[in-house]
Amino acid sequence: MAELLISKFDTSKLSEAHGGTILAHSGLPEHPQLKFGSAWGCLKPGMVQAKLAEPNISKIYVAIQGAVRIVADGKNYELHAGEACFFPAGIEHTVMQIGAKDYAGFAMWWEVKDDEK
């Protein structure tokens, strides 16, 4: 019988990521059937994630707590607890914490081939 993979957000495991612009820790453990990477992320009040633009990586962010403003290709979006956001490959974006509560979220990413864009 196969075992389930479980990952839990744990503030004691957070460390600086993306050049120290966010806090994060590993998501689901590796598994041959798992075709994406994952991590838990946290932005404290005032934190702004460095700009990212990965030409062959698509992502999904799931907000668990708090809220962030996402600037993607020059447009502003807000992501609140209980919402998810899909980033197609190559979208330049940055994420900034908004509000008084820490933002906590789960990110998943995977490689996209040129013919899938």
N, C-alpha and C positions, 0 to 999 in steps of 0.2 A: 504494500500500500504506500502511495506517495505521501510525503509529509507536506504540510502547509508551511509557507514562509510567512512569518509575521515580523513586522517592524513597528516600533513604538517611538513617538517623539519623546526625547529625553533631554531636558535642558542641561543636565550634567555632562552630556557628551558633545555639546556644541563647541565648535572652534571656528576661528576666522576662516573665511573662504572668499573667493573672488577678490583677492588682493586686500582682504580685511574689511570689505565693504558690507558683508553679511556674516551671519553665524550659521553654521550648518553641521550636520552629521549624517553618516551613511543611512541609506534607506534599506530596501530589501536586500538580503544577501544574494550572491550570485547563484544562478541555477541555469543549467543548459537550456531549459525551456523559456527562461526569462529573456526577452529580446530587447530590453530597455534598461537604462540606468535609472537610479532614483536617489533622492536625498531629502532629508527634512531640512527646512530652512527657517530662520528667525531674523526679523529685522526689528530692532528696538527703536523707540521714538527718535526721529531725526536721521536714521540710517538710510542711505541711498546706495543701491547696488550699482557697481560699475557697469557701463554699457556693454552689452553683449550682442554679437551678430555672428552666428555660426552658420555658414552657407549650406551645410548638409545635415543639420540637426534640427528636428522638430521637438517641441516640448509641450507638456501640460503642467500647469500650476493649479493646485487645489488649495484654497484658503481654508484653514482650520480655525484660526482665531485672528481677530483684528482685521485690519484692512490695509491695502496698498494702492498707490497710484502707479499705473504702468504707462510709460510713454513708449509707444511702438510706432515706428515710421512717422513720427511727428504728431501722432494723435494721442489724446489722453483717455485712459480707461481707469475705472476703479474696480478692484476685486475685493469682495467682502467675505467674511466667514460663511461657509456653506456654498461658495461659488467656485467654478473652475474656469480656466482660460487655456485655449489652445494657441500655440505659436507655430505657424508654418516655418519651415526651414528658411533661414536667411533674414528673418525680420529683426532689424536692430531694435533693441529695447533696453530700458532701464526700469528698475522697480524702486519705489520709495515708500517708506512706511508713513501712514497717515493716522491721526487719532492718538489717543492716550494709551491704548493697549498695545502690547507687543504683537507683531504679526507673526503667526506660525503657519507654515504651509508645507505641502508635500509636492516635490517636483519629479517629473518623469521625462526622460529624453531618449531619443533613438535616432539612428542614422537614416537619412533619406537618400536614395539613389537619384541621380540626375533625372532619370526618366519618370520618377514618381512626383516631381515637383509640379 
